[in-house]
């Protein structure tokens, strides 16, 4: 589905059992906003930010974490600076489980200044966004990382469609492995996704467990011209809605230009 002004839901911050919220934002924020976000970060996040060599990369990291903390703060009804993250074996940030196991799950992706945040409850989720670049040898990269089925589908396309199809495939594969939280320890050629223009997003097959493909929903996102994105969600029943940061409506229903 394409992000447009007509498809964004009110930002009421009610996240039901089947809800999936996808937020879109830009990481290029005013200096005062960056400084405000800096104060929210934990010591380890501030230390990580300081390791970036370029100022723009440092600022984007601070903004990315600040927005994540701000949105989670509204969902959890707590101060953003009070949120604590733990990390999976491959670095995926997670929240600690609540007593009843009803935990908000989330994932974040950014490319060329644009970011997507995906949130749901008690099910795994992954999101990936990529800016379409024309300076890559997409067929060479595909032969290195894609499955034989995907390589065949890509090479059958007209030349002018291959770059966009490559990024469609890449984002779908990345969204799936991010949802699994296994990083590149899950080989990219061990599962197949759809990539042909006009074909619905789908996890077509998984190896060695063929049943694994039936556990997931794969959804195409169109965040903005020049970008492609995909969402992978555990399960088959979900209610997807889009939101824009800064929020237009606060949790109390009042108009606001910022969440922070």
C-alpha positions, 0 to 999 in steps of 0.5 A: 500500500502507498503512503498518502495523506488519506491513508494515515490513521489518527495517532491515538496510540491504542495498539490492539492484539491484531494491530500493526502500526507503521510510522514514517518520518525523516531523520533530518530534524532541527538542532533543538530537536536533536538536542532534546532527543540526546537527553532521552538516550541511555548512556550506551546509546550516547556512547554509540552516537559518539562513535560515528565519524560524520555529524549527519550519521551521528544526528540520524542515530540520535533522532532515530533512537529519540523518535523510537523512545518517544513513540514507545513512551506513548504506547507504554504510557511512560517517560521516553528516557525511562525505557530500557532495551535489551538486545537479541543475540544478533543485536535486535533491540527488544523490550522486556516482557510484561508479566502476562507476556503481552509485549510490544514488539517493534522494528526500525529501518532507515535509508537516505534520511527516511525512517520507518518504525513498525509496532505490534503486540506479542508477535515478531515483526521486521521492516526494511526501507531502501532508497533505490540506487542506480549505481549498483550492479544488481545482477552481480549482487543478486547472484551472490545473495539471492536464491536460484528461484529469485535470480531466475525471476530477476533475469527474466525481467526486461532490463529497465525493470531489474533495478527496482525489482532487485530492491523490492526483493532485497527489502522483502528478504531483509524484513523477513530476516529482521523479523526472525532476529537472526541477522545474516546467520539466516542465509538469504538464499534459504528462502524465496520471496516474490519480486515480479512487478504486479505480483503480491508480496509473499514469502514463497518458500522456506528451507529446510522447514517448508511450513515456516513460510505459512507462519508469516505475512509479507506486505509491500510498503511504498513510503515515498517516490524513490524508495521501496519497503517491506514489512514481515509480520508473524501470523496471518491476521493483522490490521495495518495502519500508517502514521506520520511523525511528528504526530497530528494528534496526541494520546489525549486527542489534542492537536500537536506538532510534536510528540516530544 
